[in-house]
Amino acid sequence: MLLQKFFSRTLHTTRQLYAAGAGLEKSALSALRKKTGYTFANCKKALELHNNDVSLAEKWLHQQAQSLGWSKATKVADRVTQQGLVGVLINGNRGAMVELNCETDFVARNETFKRFVDHVSRIVLHYTDQTEFDGDLWKLGFDSDALKNLETPQGGSLADHLALLIGAIGENATIRRALCFKVNNDLMLAGYAHPAPTNVSTTHNITQVGKYGAIVAFRSPREFEDVEIQKDDETCLIYQEYLLDADRTVGEILKERSIDIIDYHRFECGEPTKRELQEILQSQQQNSN
């Protein structure tokens, strides 16, 4: 009878310890997956290799992802990236607009890809913090190579982080171009991405993503001079039709609100850049000679 009680108590204690251990393992697994976004199997393997130490497991996962990401990036580097997103981020007197491309629209709509657009936007915006200037407006454009060479506060370059993304999404991706703004004195910045988000009350310090994006530097209020409105001129912002009222132009709306546009840039995902257009024209000229 005594022996039976001993085994019963030992079995009960063992079950409690096992349940506690399983609970800790499950908690660690949940925390690691939430923190890194990697798969259940990979997180479980990382924890098993590092005795459920979340910090060591996370470090190992990033090392593996970096290695596998570069390998994957090399294999898919020649694949065409025609889909993607434009990101627009405005924070006070600073603004950034970026374009990232991928192979499929399915990946472009993926939250992992959207988070990376936000990440790149903030790295570009961070670059403006290191810039001091005396004028009203400062801006700088980045091509793909310049962007990939940018160092990040988290460590490594954007090229390293891009490799991690490629390893995670399983298809080719590129950081195509970016533009950053910084204004002083009475100038202000506004940004917009289309389609616009419907579930946010403010876009301040929030990266908007869409197929189109724009940043405007403007001044208000001021006295306007009369401008001859040419509604057939589609190459100039102020002469274009106002989206909410096709009978009026953007210039008329701006004048009504005493707003003066100082500078304006627009990105359309996948559109040819000026550099690409020049290369096409040069190629056509060489072929015709």
N, C-alpha and C positions, 0 to 999 in steps of 0.2 A: 504493500500500500504506500509506504514511504517512498519507495523507488518510483512508483507510478506518479506520485505528486512531483518528484524531482524532475522527471522527464517532461511532465506536463508544463511545469513552470519554465523549464529551459526552452521548450518549444515555443511558448508564448513570448518569452523575452527575445528569442531569435526572430520571431515574426515581427515584433515591434522594431528591432534594429534594422531588419530588412526593409520594412515599410518606411522607416525614417531615411534610410540610405536611398531608397528608390525615390522618395519625395525630394531629397536634395538633388539627386541626379536629374529628375524631371525639371526642377526649378532652374538648375544650371543650363540645361538644354534649351528651355524656353527663353531664358535671358540671353543666351548666346545667339539664338536664331533671330531674336528681336533686334539685337545690337548689330549683327553683321548682315542679315538678310540671306545667308547661305542656306543650303538645303538641310533637311533633317538628317540625312545620312552623313553628310560632311561634318556637321556640328557634333553629331554623336561620336563619330570617329575621332574628332579633335579632342573631345572631353575624355574619351577612353585612353588616348595616348598621353594625356596630361593630368590624370587622376582628378578629373572634374574641376580643374583650375580654369575658370572662365577667362582670366587674363592671358594665361599662357596659350590656351586653346584659340583665343581670338588672334593672337600674334601668329600662331602657326597657320591658321586659316588664311590670313592676309599674305603670308609668305608663299603658300601654295597657290593662292589665286593670282598673285603677281607672276609667278613662274608660268603657270598654265595660261594666264592672260596674254603674256608676251608670245608664248608659243602659238596660241590661237590667233592672235593679231597678225602674226607673220603668215599663217596659213590662209587667212581670209583677206589679206591686204589688197588683193587685186579685184575684189568684188565691188561692184558699183553700189554707191550709196545715194539713192535718189529721193528717199523719204527723210523725215526728220522733223525738227521743231526749231522755232525762233523763240528765244527767251529775252524778256525785257524786265530790267530791275532798276527801280528808282529809289534812292535813299537820300533825302534831303537835297543837297546841291550836287549830288553825284548820280550818274546813270551808266548803265551798261546794257548792251544789246549783243546777243550771240546767236550763231546758227550752228546747230549740230545735226549731222546726217547719219542715217542708218539704212539698212537694206529694205526693210518692210515697214508698212504703216502700222502693223501689229505691234512691233517693238517701239515705234514712236509713241504709241498710246500707253506703253508700259510705264508703271510708276517708277521703276528703277531708272529708266531712261530720263524721265522727267526730273527725277532727283539729281541726275548728273547735269542736266541743263541748268538747274539751280546752282549746283556746285561750281560749274564753270563761270556762270554769271557773277557769283560772289568773288571768285578769284580775280576776275577782270576788274570788278568794282574795287577790290582791295588794292589793286595797282594804283588807282587814282589817289589813295590816301598818301602815297609816297611822293606825290607831285604837288609842288608849290608854284603858283604863277601870279602875276600882277594884274592881268587883264580881266575881262568880263567872262570869257569862255575859253576853255581848253578842251581839245578832243584828240583822240589817238585811235587809229585803226590797227588791227592785228590780222595777219594772214594765218594760215593753218600752222606753218612751221614756227612762227613766233609764239603762238598760243601754246603749242606743245612743249616749248622750252620754258614756259613760266613756272617758277618754283611755287609750291603751295605751303601755307602755314602748317598743314598736317604732315609735311615731309614728302619729298619726291617731287617730280615734275608733273604737269598735266598729262604728258605722254604716259607716265607710269600709271596714273589714275585711269586714263583711257584704256590701257591694257586690261586693267581690272574690270572695267565695264564690258569690254569685248568678251572676256572670259565668262562674265556673268550672263550676258544676253545671248551668246553663242552665234553672233553674226557681226559683220564688219560695221564699224562706226567711225566717224571722223568729226573733229572739231574744225569747222570750215573757216569761220571768220568771226570777228568781234569788233565792237566799237565802244569806247568809253568816253563819257562827258564829265566835265566839272565846270560849274559856273560860280561866279562871284557877284558881289554888289546886288543890283536889283533884278538880276536874271533868275528865272526859275525853270525847272525841268518837268516834263510830263511824259509818260510812256503808256503804250497800249499794245496789246497783242490780240489778234483775232483768230478764232472766236474768243470773246471776252469771258472771264470767269463769272459764274452766276451765284456762287455760294460764299463770296467774301464781301465784307463791308468796306474794306480799304485795300488798296494795292501798294501802299507805302511799305517798302522793304520786303515785298513779296514778289517773287519772280513769276511774271505772267508768261504763259507759253501758248503758242499757236503756230499757224502756218504763215502768218504775217505779223510784223512788229514795226513799231516806229517810236522814235524819241524826238521830242520837240523842245527847243530852248526858246523861251519867250519872255517878253517884258510887258507889264501892265501896271497902272494905266498910263496912257500917253495920248497926245493929240495926233490924229491921223491926217495925212495929206490925201486928197482925192486921188484915187487910182482908177484908171480906165479898166473896166472889167471885160476880159475876153473869154467868154464861156467855152470857146472852141479850143483853147490852149490847154491841152491835157498834160503838158510837161511841167507845169508850175502848180504848186500846191494851192495858192490862193485863188486860182482861176477854175479849180475843179468844182463840180457840183457838191453841195453839202448833202451828206448822206440822208439826213433826217428831213430834208426839204429840197427836192430836186430843182425847184424854181429859183433857188438862191445859191450863191457860190460860197466857198470857204472864206474868201476875202471879205465878203459882205458880213458874214457872221462875226469874223474877227474885228472888223471895224465897229460893229454894233456894240461889242463888249470891250472896246479899247485895248485889244491885245495885239502886240507886234511880234511876229515870228522872226527870231534872230537866226536860228539854224534848225535844220530838220533832216532826219535820215530815216529811211525805210528799208527793211529787209523782207524779202519774200523767199520762203524756203525753196531751194533748188534753182533760183534764178541765176543766170550767168552774171558773174562779177565783171567789173570793168577790165580787170586783168585778163580774164578768160575771153572776153569779147575782143580785146586787142590781139590776143594770141590767135583767135579764129580769123580775124581780118588779115593778120600777117601771113597765116597759112594759106588763105585764099589768094593773096597777092603773089606769094611764091609759086603757087600752082598755076597761076595765070601767066607767069613770065616764062 
